[in-house]
């Protein structure tokens, strides 16, 4: 979706895509060394919220000398951060695109993520966050498998995998094709992702709430005053479409320019990672919205805007 001539057209925009605070991939996180102790933070790393992440993004813009951006775009946890950024820094963006995101995590989603975290915390090899580096935890595998059942849809699984046994029929083995797939995905994820970082970011998403430090959720959400496009997936089990409807209804009730595009996909929450969905659905929506009125902007303010 990003590149010359693509939905986020780098022929027009400079794109800033920072690693999220708390991530094991290049950001300050539980893997970072605590300067006070000389040891990695591990499980002692302070709990983050999406509001913290948004402030971190604003600091990056400060350091780059950028006052405002044309569009802030994010999906899932990135969309939650985008909403927080728009609410905290309304003068620093013109447009907002949020895909499969929410303005407040619901108890149903919290319950789901709690089970994922419990799988890791209950693993004896987790050792209160002092696990052996590089050794995949079984708890991480279970958490990932549980996630797969919620990030996708029953429709996809039923159409994609063989309904008949493909392996030995015993409760300790992967009898069905879908079991082998889940096992493969779980092992791959557990090798790549740090457990403490996973736990930190999982709880951070649960703490998403634009109503925090506001009169209520509606008032906090109404601080998003820029032109807004929210894209929801009707088959999303993790962040149901009703949450995006509620979000847009609040923005519209306060007189803000906000629109909701509802799309169908058997890939559920993970539709954003599907190549065909990106090409045929999300890219056209994002491109049309981001480039709206671009012809009027470029001749006058070609050097002012960046895209985050």
Phi, psi and omega in degrees: 000348183242129178151175178301125178078000182267184185304314173258094195277110181285359170285338180251321191245146163271132185249128176249122182229083184281152172290142184286140176304129182100349181284147176282358185253068170098004180245165173298129190199183174303342178277350181283146178283128176287117183296340181280334184245340185078004179246160176296147180300317184052228184286352179277357181299135182300144179291132179262162170232164175302332177296321176297317181297320179296319178295326176296318178297320178296322179295324177299315178298319177302313182294332179274354181075028181254120180281316183213161180238158179290309184216138169254126185234136177202152178235141179058239178299326176295324177293322177297318176295321179298318177298316179297317180299315182295325180286322182279327187231063186298339181270002186252009176209153177262327185220157182223133173236120178237126181245127176052052184230176183215153177271345172204127179292133183272159179304326180297320178287322176301317181299319179297311182292330178300318180297321177299314181294322180298324179300322180283313183296330181278349179291121182300337180278353177292322172055048178056033178092001181254040181291164180285121180301140176084357178256110182301136179269140176298326179298324177294323179295316179297317180300319180292318179297319177298319178299320180301326181288340182256331180283336180255203179219156176300323180302316180295312183298317182294329180275333188273323190250152178297135180278343184261153179303137177242359180223187182296136183273083178213145187293346180265002182238166175277096184282321186255155181303319181297328178294319178296320178297314180298319180297318179297312181296321181295315180295319179297315181295317182296332178285332189264331192249138179282130183300316181296321176295320179299312180298318180299311183286329176299312178293325179301318179294325176297331184274006176298124182191103178289349178277348178294136183062030175223172179298319178194181183298318182296316181294319178295320179292325182294348177290347172281102186253353182282168174297129190230135171241122176247131179245123180242152180250120187298331182266011182289118178272335183282310177235088187302152184303331181299331179292321176291325176297316179298318180301309182293323178300319178297312181299317180293325180294337176267008176083013180274154178279107182215138178226150179242128173250119180259127181239155177259137175198128176291350180276358174060219182301326182280008178302331182296339181264355182278126184302317181293319178295320178299315185288314190267337186241299188288318181300312178299320179296313182293316183297313181300319183288314184293324184268003178301130180065013182297325181298330179279335184278313190302316183297332187260326187226045186301328187260359185278324194263145167233169176238129181258000000 
